[in-house]
Amino acid sequence: MLAYTLRRVALSIPTALMVSLIVFSLLYITPGDPASLMAGMEASVEEVEALREALGLKRGFLVRLKEFYWDLAHFDLGTSIRSGKPVSELIMDRADVTLTLALMMQTLMIVVGIPLGVLAGYRHNTWVDKSTMMLAVVGMSVPGFWVAFMAMWLVGLKLAWLPPAGYVPLSDGVWPFLQRFILPVTVNGVLGMAFLMRITRSSIVELMRDDFVRTARAKGVREPVVLFRHILKNATPPILTVLGLGFAGLVTGAVITEAVFALPGIGLLLASAISARDYPIIQGFVLLCSLLYVLVNLLVDISYAAFDPRIRY
């Protein structure tokens, strides 16, 4: 297990370096002058030159790349053009909101999506399976932004059961804090849960036809043991893939959710940076999201070996 883990870590390092190189190169391969685009049409020549100097565009590519990797090793993602604050500080100040939102949605997907998928797969071709999959197809087909606005209108404005949008810090109370997360977590969690249900159901149905399941039943193994020890354990790898990439997607895809529900997380910071053409924040966000996917893939690969020993060999 240790050797397998070390091999996966060793393979992830060049991937992370290549991803960071691509993200860094975007500033140089973007058509036009990035400094002029960021400064705007009304900026003077002196302002454009100062911005070009701040972005390091006057220095050579290799020199700037060396500085980029050095700063990255020290967790320095640059300085915001608009606020003058370090990008890493701006992201860390808002990371708790985004991570709270992603963890809540992931928890909803696990607690509800996996049991429903297991139930649908175990009772396949029954009314339970068909009704569950019908709900999953509806959940995957309906646009998320439309569901979000309908939920805000019905639950938040029409019925006034919950605040339609906004954010209250945890220091102001647990319930006011949770109230602002119920709608976004439910809306986005249900949409992600639909895909997880389909993957879980497909894995369960496929494994129920395998010889080792029939052998276990022929030997008189109790049905709950067959389901949880033999079927569900072997169905774990694809479920872990969906959960791992789903969590990374929840973090990186928080832009729309946080903009709709006015949650001051990393996604809303990125939306503001795009409007203001604050490239260092955009670059830092894209870089962190890319490295997050690399890290999640690494953890998923390692977890495969824990559930299926054959993968280690």
JOKAMO-V901865 format. One record per residue. N is the residue number from 1. NEAR is the number of other C-alpha atoms within 12 Angstrom. Layout:
# JOKAMO-V901865
N & NEAR
N & NEAR
This chain:
# JOKAMO-V901865
1 & 20
2 & 13
3 & 14
4 & 23
5 & 23
6 & 17
7 & 17
8 & 28
9 & 23
10 & 15
11 & 19
12 & 25
13 & 18
14 & 15
15 & 22
16 & 28
17 & 23
18 & 19
19 & 26
20 & 31
21 & 28
22 & 21
23 & 30
24 & 36
25 & 21
26 & 24
27 & 28
28 & 25
29 & 15
30 & 15
31 & 12
32 & 12
33 & 21
34 & 27
35 & 34
36 & 25
37 & 24
38 & 32
39 & 28
40 & 19
41 & 12
42 & 12
43 & 16
44 & 14
45 & 15
46 & 14
47 & 20
48 & 24
49 & 21
50 & 20
51 & 31
52 & 25
53 & 18
54 & 26
55 & 35
56 & 27
57 & 26
58 & 19
59 & 16
60 & 14
61 & 20
62 & 17
63 & 14
64 & 24
65 & 25
66 & 18
67 & 21
68 & 29
69 & 25
70 & 15
71 & 19
72 & 26
73 & 13
74 & 12
75 & 20
76 & 27
77 & 35
78 & 35
79 & 28
80 & 34
81 & 28
82 & 24
83 & 18
84 & 16
85 & 20
86 & 22
87 & 36
88 & 30
89 & 22
90 & 32
91 & 38
92 & 24
93 & 18
94 & 28
95 & 29
96 & 22
97 & 36
98 & 40
99 & 32
100 & 31
101 & 43
102 & 39
103 & 28
104 & 30
105 & 37
106 & 35
107 & 26
108 & 31
109 & 36
110 & 31
111 & 20
112 & 27
113 & 36
114 & 38
115 & 29
116 & 35
117 & 40
118 & 39
119 & 32
120 & 33
121 & 36
122 & 34
123 & 24
124 & 27
125 & 16
126 & 14
127 & 15
128 & 20
129 & 27
130 & 22
131 & 20
132 & 35
133 & 34
134 & 20
135 & 25
136 & 30
137 & 23
138 & 21
139 & 28
140 & 24
141 & 18
142 & 20
143 & 19
144 & 27
145 & 23
146 & 19
147 & 28
148 & 32
149 & 25
150 & 22
151 & 30
152 & 31
153 & 21
154 & 18
155 & 24
156 & 24
157 & 16
158 & 14
159 & 14
160 & 15
161 & 17
162 & 25
163 & 29
164 & 29
165 & 32
166 & 28
167 & 32
168 & 21
169 & 22
170 & 17
171 & 11
172 & 12
173 & 13
174 & 13
175 & 17
176 & 19
177 & 23
178 & 27
179 & 28
180 & 33
181 & 40
182 & 33
183 & 38
184 & 47
185 & 38
186 & 32
187 & 35
188 & 46
189 & 40
190 & 37
191 & 36
192 & 42
193 & 42
194 & 36
195 & 37
196 & 44
197 & 42
198 & 38
199 & 34
200 & 45
201 & 39
202 & 32
203 & 32
204 & 39
205 & 28
206 & 21
207 & 27
208 & 30
209 & 19
210 & 19
211 & 14
212 & 19
213 & 29
214 & 19
215 & 15
216 & 22
217 & 21
218 & 13
219 & 12
220 & 13
221 & 18
222 & 15
223 & 19
224 & 15
225 & 16
226 & 27
227 & 29
228 & 23
229 & 19
230 & 28
231 & 34
232 & 34
233 & 26
234 & 31
235 & 33
236 & 33
237 & 29
238 & 31
239 & 36
240 & 34
241 & 28
242 & 32
243 & 38
244 & 34
245 & 31
246 & 36
247 & 39
248 & 31
249 & 31
250 & 39
251 & 40
252 & 33
253 & 30
254 & 42
255 & 30
256 & 31
257 & 41
258 & 40
259 & 27
260 & 31
261 & 35
262 & 30
263 & 36
264 & 37
265 & 38
266 & 44
267 & 40
268 & 33
269 & 41
270 & 37
271 & 28
272 & 25
273 & 28
274 & 24
275 & 18
276 & 21
277 & 25
278 & 34
279 & 39
280 & 42
281 & 39
282 & 37
283 & 36
284 & 38
285 & 41
286 & 30
287 & 37
288 & 32
289 & 31
290 & 29
291 & 29
292 & 28
293 & 28
294 & 29
295 & 26
296 & 30
297 & 29
298 & 30
299 & 27
300 & 30
301 & 32
302 & 30
303 & 27
304 & 30
305 & 25
306 & 22
307 & 24
308 & 20
309 & 17
310 & 12
311 & 18
312 & 20
313 & 13
